[in-house]
Amino acid sequence: MRRINVKIPSAAGLLVLFAAGCSTTFGPVKPYPSKKNPIVTQEDMRYHVIHVDRDGDFYEIPERVRGKDQRVDYRVAEKRDLREQVAIMRAAYGGIFRDMDRHAADRVDPSRPLTVTIFIHGGLMPPEKKLVEEMEILALMREDDVYPVFINWLSGPVTTMMDHFFRVRSGEVSESKVTYVTAVPYMGLYVLKTIGEAPLAWWRSLKHYYYGTTQPVKKNVSPPDGWNAEGRLHAAPSEDYRYKWSDGPLYVLGLPSRVIMTPFLYSWGTPAWKSMERRTHAMFVRQRDFEPNASAGQAAGTTNQRLNGDFQYSDHAYGAVYYFCAMFSEELRRRRAADGEEPWKNMRINLIGYSMGGIAVNHVLKTAPELPIDNIVFIASADNLRNYLDITVEYVKARAREGTPPRVHNVFLHPKNDNTELNYASMVPPGSLLTWVDHTYESPEYVLQRTAGRWENMRQILKLIPDDGLEQCFHYKMFGRNKSNDSQPQRHIEMERARYGYWREDYWK
C-alpha cells in the first residue's frame, strides 16, 4: 500500500481563529495530500463527517460543481421543516453505511474486524479548520484500515459567545428582537464584571501557576493507596518526568499581555463555555424537539421509517448525533440478524471523545445504549467525574451483565503539564482548558463536579469504581513530561493532532 505523505497547513493566528468562529459559511478546502498520492477531497468527507449546526441539526457538505468544492452554509438546516430534515439525515446516514460496505470490500486485510471509529472533537474549533485537519487524518486512517466518522459541531469561541449575548435567554433561543436590543447593555455588564473581578482573576491565575510550578514532578503520578493498578495504569517511564526550565522566561515575557487578557478570559470565557455545553446537549435533543406535535410519524410520513430501539428519547428527538446513533444501531442489529456472510457481524466500534467531546461521548452512552461500542476512549475529557461514575461506569456494568463489556480508556496529560501549560506565547493564563474549567468556568463546589480528564482528579475516585469482574474494563494512561519527546503530547491542544495517531490503540493503551 502506498504511503500517504501529508503536508500539514500552517496554523492560523489567534485573531484569525476568533474571526472564523463567527462566519456563517466556510469555503472549499485544499485536497490532501499531494499530486503523487491518492487525493482526499472535500467530497470524500461527505461519507465521513456529520456536520452539526449550533442548534443540533445536521447539515450536509454540498456536491462538487465542475470539479470544484462549494461553500458550506451551516445555517441551511435552520430553514427546513422537520419532515425535510429527517429525510436528509436518513439519506446522508444511509450513504455513510453504504460507504462502510465499500470500505469493507476494499480493506487491505479482510481477515481483521471491520473497524469504525467515531470521533467527537472538543471546543474552540471553527468548522473549516477542523475539516482541513480531518481530511489529513482520513488519508492516514485509510492506511490503518479504519473507517472514521467525524462529528463536527460548531464550537468556535466567538460564535458560542455571540449565542449567549444575542440568541439565548434562560436556556432557549429567543425569537424576540428585544434580545438584540438588550445584548449591548448585557455585554456592558460583562465589561463591568471584567473590571470588578480583575483582582480575583489575577490572584487565581498567579496562585494556580505558583502551585503548578512548585508541584513536584512526580506528585500525583502514582495510583492511590490500596488501588490495584496492575494492568490498568499505564504511565510513562520515570525518565520522562522532567522539568522544562524554558517555560519560565516565556511566562515572564507574556506578563504584560496576560495582565490585560486574564480578566477578560475569566469573565468572557464563561458564557462561551456554557454555550458550548448547550451545543453538546443539542446534538442529541434539540430545542425544537420540545415542541408539542413533533414526532417521527409526522416527520417521516410513514411508519417504516420509525426507530424501534431502546433509545432514551425514542422517536421524539432529532439531534444529528442522536439520530445517527439510533440509525447505526438499527442497521447493525438488522445486518447481524441476517443470514450469510456479513462484514458488519464482526464490526468493532471505537468511540473517542476529546476534551468537550467527552461530554458528547457520555451522551451517546446514555441516550443510545444499544449501540455496541467496543472501546470507549476519553482523551482529556472535559466532562465531570459525576457523569463518569453515573453514565460511563453504569454503561459498562450493564454491558457486563450481558456478557459483552467494553473497555474504557482514559488518556491524561502529566499533572504538571496540565497545571502549567502555556499557550499563545503566554498571553493567556497558564494551564490547560481543563484547569480553566475547574478553577474558573465551573468553580465546582464538590469534588465530583471537577473534570474527569485530569489525572489528579480521576485518581481520587478510582476506589468508587467496583472491581468485581470489571478489573480489565477500565484503563488509565498518563503521558510523560519531556519536551524533547515528540511521541507524547505535552499540551492539551496537542492531544488530537494527527502525528500522535489518536485513533490507534497504542495511543490509548
N, C-alpha and C positions, 0 to 999 in steps of 0.2 A: 504493500500500500504506500502511496506517495506521501511523503512528509509535507505538511502544510506549514509554510513559514508565514507568520502573520506580522505585519508591521503595525505596532500599536500607535494610535494617533496621540499627539501631544495633548496634555490636559489643559482645559480652559482655565482662565483666571477666575478668581473669586467673584469679580464683578460680573463677568460673562455668565458664570454659573447661576447667580442670583437672577439676572435678567431673563435667562432661558426659562426659569421656573414659572414665569407668568405669561409666556406666549401661548396663544390659543392654537397654533398649528406648528408642526415641525416638518422640515423639508426632507428630501431624499438624502440618503447617506451613501458614502462610497462603498463599493463592493470589496470583499475580502477574498483571498489575501493578496495575490499577485498575478501577473499575467501568465506565469509559468505553471500555476497550480489551479486546481478547481476553485471556482469563484462562488462565494456565498453572497447573495444579493438580498436586498430588502424583500423581494418577492418570496425568497426561500423562507423568510421568517414568518410568513403567513401561517405556516403549519407548526410553528414552534413558539409563538408569542401570543399570549392572551393579554390584550391591552385593556386596562380598566380605567374609566374616567373618574372624575372627582366625586361622582355620586354612586359609584359602584357598578355602572353599566359597561358592558363590553362594547368596544368599537374596533373596527377592522382596519387593517392596512389596505389601502386602495390598490387595484390592479395596475400593472405597468402599462403605460401608453407609449407606443412607438419605441419600446425598449428602454424607457426611462421611468425611474421611480417617481411617484407622485407625492405631493404633500399630504401629510396626515392631519386630519382635523379631529382633535379629541373631544370636541363638543357635539359631534354629529349625532350621538345617541340621545342627547337631551331633546332632540326634536322628534323622536319616534314615539309611537304608542306602544303599549305592551305587546300586542299581537305581532307587530313587525319586529320588535326587539327579540322576542323568543325565537321567531323564525330565523333571524340572522345568527343567533347564537347556535341554534341546532345545526345550521348549515356549516358554520365555521368549525364547530367542535367535531362534527361528523367528518370534515375534511382532515382534521388532525388524526382521527382514528384511522382513516384510510391511508394516511401518510405513514402511520406506525406500521401498517401492513407492508407498505413498500420498503420501509426500513428493515422489517423482519426478513423479507425476501432477499435483501441485498447485504445482509450482515457479513462481515469478514469471517466470523466463527459462528455458524448456525447452531453449533452444539451448546453454546453458552446461553443462559436465560436471556430473554428479551428484556433489556433494562430501560426503564423510563424514569427519568429524573425530573421532578417538578421543583423548580427553584423560585423562591419569592425573595426579592431584593429588599433592602432597607430603605430608610427615609433619606431626605435631602438629595434625591436623584431625579433630575429632569429626564423626560422620556426619550428625547432624541439622543442624549448621551448614553443612556442605558441600552438603546437599540444598537448603537455602534459597538458597544462592548460585547453584546450578546452575539452579534454577527461573527466577531472574532472567536468567541467561545464555542459557537456552533461548529466552526471549522475544526477546532481542536477536539470537541466531543465526538465528532464523526470518526476520528481516528481511534477512539476508545470504544466504539460500538455502542454508544449511549444515545438514546433518543431524549432530547431535552424538551421540556415545556416551561417556558419562562413566564412568570406572572409579572407583568409590568403595570404598576399602579402609579398614579400621579402623586409624587411626594416631594416635588421641588419646594424649596424653602419659602419662596415668595408666593407661589400660588396657594399654598396652605395657609400662609399668614393672611393673605387677602380674603380667603374664605372666612376667617374669623372676624374680620372687620366689616366686610361688605356683603356677605351672604348668609351666614349662620347666626341665628339668635336662639338661645335656650335649646340647643341641640337640633334645631330644624332649619332647613333652608327657607329663608323668608322671601316671599314674593312681593312684599311691600316696598315701594320706593322710599319709604321713610328710612329703611335700613341704610340706603346710600347717604341720606341726609345726616343720619346720626353717626356715620362712620368716621367723619372728620373729628367731631368732638370726642368720640370714643378713642381715636388714636391720640388725641391731645392728652387724654387722661393717662395713657401709657407713657407719654413723654414726661409727665409729672411723676409718674411712678418710677421711671428710669432715674430721674434726678433724686427723688426721695430715697430710693433704695440703693443708690450708688455705694455709700459706705459699707452696707451689708454685702453687696456683691464683691467689692474689693476684699473685704475681710474673709469671706468664704473662699474666694479664689486663692488668696495668699495662704490661708490655713490649710487648704487641701493640698496645695503644691508642697508646702513645708512637710506635711505628713508623708506625701509620696516620695519626696527626695530623701528624707531621713529614715524611711522604712527600710529595714534590712532586705537585701536582695532575695534571701531565701525565706522570708517571712510569708506564711500562709500558703507556701507551695506544697506543703506536706498534707496528707489526709488527716481528718480529725481523729482524735484518740478513740480507739475501740471500733473503728470502722474498717472493715476488711477491704483493702484497696487492691488486693491481688487480682490481676486480670481486668481491673476496671479503671484504674487511674493510670493514664499514660502521660507521664511528664517528661519534659526534655531532660537530657543528662545534665549533671551538676555543672559541667564546664561551660554550659550555655547560659548560666546565671551570672552575668557580668554587669558592671556599672558602665554607663555611657556618659563619660565626662563631657562630651561635646555639646550636650543639651544645655549645660549651664550658661555659657556665653550667649547661646541663641535665646534663652529665656530673658537675659538682661537686655539684649538688643531689641526685643519686642515689647519691652516695658512701656514706652511712651504710647504706642498704639493700643496696647492692652488696657491702659488706664481708661481710654475712651470706649473701646469695644466691649469690655467686660460688663458694664451696667446695661448696655443695650441688649447683649445676648442673654443676660439673665432675665430681663423683663420681656423682651420681644420674642425670645425663643420659646417661651411657654405657650403662647397661643398657636405657634406653628406646630409644636409638638402635639398639642391637643387636637388640632385639625388633622394631623397625620394619623393619630389614634382613631379618630372618627372615620377616616377613609379605610383603615384596615377592617373596621366593622362593616362598612358599606359594601365591601367586596362580597359579602355573604348575604346580608339583608339590607336592602336599600330603604331610603325614606319612603319612596313611592309604594313599597310593599306593605306599608302600614295603612294604606288607603282601603276603605271598606270594599268591596266589589272586585278587588284584584285577585284573580285566581287563574290557575293553569288552564282549566277548561275554557274559560272565556278568552284567555290569551291565545291558546293554540287552536281553538275551534273544534278540535277532535280529541276524543278520549285516548286514542292510541299514542298520543304524544305525552301523556302524563308520566310522571316518575313515581315508581311504586316502592322504592326502597325505604329503609328505616332512617330517614334524614330528619334533622331537628325541625326544620321549617316545612317539611312535607312539600306540597305543591304550591306553596304560597310565598315563596321568596325567589327573587330573580337576580341576586347579585352575581356578577360574572363568574367569580371563582366558585361560589356555592353551586351554581348551575353546572359548571364544568365537572366538578367533583361528583355530582349526582349522576350526570350522564355517563361519566367514566365508569362509575361503579356499576350502573345498569348494563353498560356494554360489556364490561368484564364478566359480570355474572352470566350474561347470556352466552358469551363465547365459551366460557369454561364449562357450561352445561351442554354445549353442542357435542355431537359425536365426531370422531375423526381427529386427524392431526390439526392442532390449532396452536400457533406460537404463543398466543395470549395465555394459554393454560399454565405455562411456566414463567409468566411475566414477573419481573421483580420491580417493585416501585420504590423509589427513593424520594423522600420529601425533605427538602432543605430550605431552611429559613435563616436569612442573615439579618442580624440586628432587629429592626422592626418587623422584618419578615417572620421572625419567631412568633410574634403575636398572631399573624395570619396562619401560621402552621397550627397553633393551638385551636384556632377557629375551625380549621379543616378537621382536626381530630374530634372536635366536639359536635360539629354540625353534620359531618358525613362519616359516621363511624363505620359504615360498611365498606369504605374504600380500604382494601387490604394492603397497607403500607408495610414494607419490609424493613426499611431503615429510615428513622426519623433523625434528622440532623439539625441541631441548633448551633449556628455559628454566632457567638457573642450575642445571644438573644436579648432583645430589649423588653421581652415580656417579664412579668414579675414571678417571684417564687411561688406565690399562692396558686397561680394558674398552672405552674409546672406540677405542683402536687395534686391539684384538683382535676386537671384535664389530662396532662401527659401521662402521669403515673396511673390514673384511673383507666385510660385507654389501654395501656399495656396490661394492666390487671385483667381487663375484660377480654382482651385477645388471648391472654394466657389461659383463661378458663376455657376458651375454645380450642386450645392446643396449638395456636399459631402466634406466639408472642413476637412482636417486632423488637428491633434493637434501637435504643435511643443513644445517640452520640452527641455529646456536648463539647464544644470547642471553645477554648478561652485564650485570651492573651495572658502573658505573665502579669501578675497583680501590679507589679511596679510600673510596667508599661501602661496598664490601664490608668493608673493614677497620675502619670507624668507626661502623657502623650502631648506632643507639641504639633500644632497644625497651622498652616498659613503663616509660616515664618514667625510663629509665636505671637501673632497679633491678636489671637483669641485666647480665652482662659485655657490653661493646661488641663489635660485629662481627656479620656475618650468620651464619646457620646453617652455611654452608659453611666459614667461618673457624673456627667451633667444631669442626666435624668435622676439619678439617686440623690444628688445634692442640691438640685435646683428645680427642675421642671416638675418633679413629683413631690419632693420633700416628704418622703414616707414617714408615717408615724409608727410603723410597725415593721419588723424585720421582713415578713413575708411580702411586703409591698416593694421591696428592692428588686432590682433587675436580676434575672437568672443567668445572665451572660457574663457575670463577673465571678471568678473562682472564689474570691474571698466571701462572696455572698452565698454561693452554692454550697460551699463546704459546711456551712452552718446548718443545713437542713438534710444532709445526706442520711443521718440516722433516722429521719422520719419516713424514709422510703422503705417499705417492707422488703426483706430479703428472701422470704420463703418462696423458693422457686424462681425468683426474679434476679438472682445474683448476676447473671450474664446478660441481662437485658439493658442495663444502664452503664454507659461508658463515658469517661471524662478525660479529655486531652487538653493539656496546657502547653503552649509554646514557650520556648526559652526566651531569654533576654540577651540578645547578642546581635549588635548592629551589623556585624560583618557577615552574618549568616543569612544568605539570600533565600534559603529554603524555608524559612519560618517568618510569617508576618510579624511585624513589631508594632504596628499601629492598627487601630480599629478599622480605618478606611482601607487598609490593605488586604483585609481578610477574604474578600471576594474577588481579588484580582486574578486574571487568567493564569499568570505564571505559577501560582500555587496549586492550580488544579483542584478547586474545592469540590468538584463532583467525583473525584477519585477517592476510593476507600482509604488509601494510605494517608490522605489529608485528615480524615477524622478518626482513624484508628491508631 
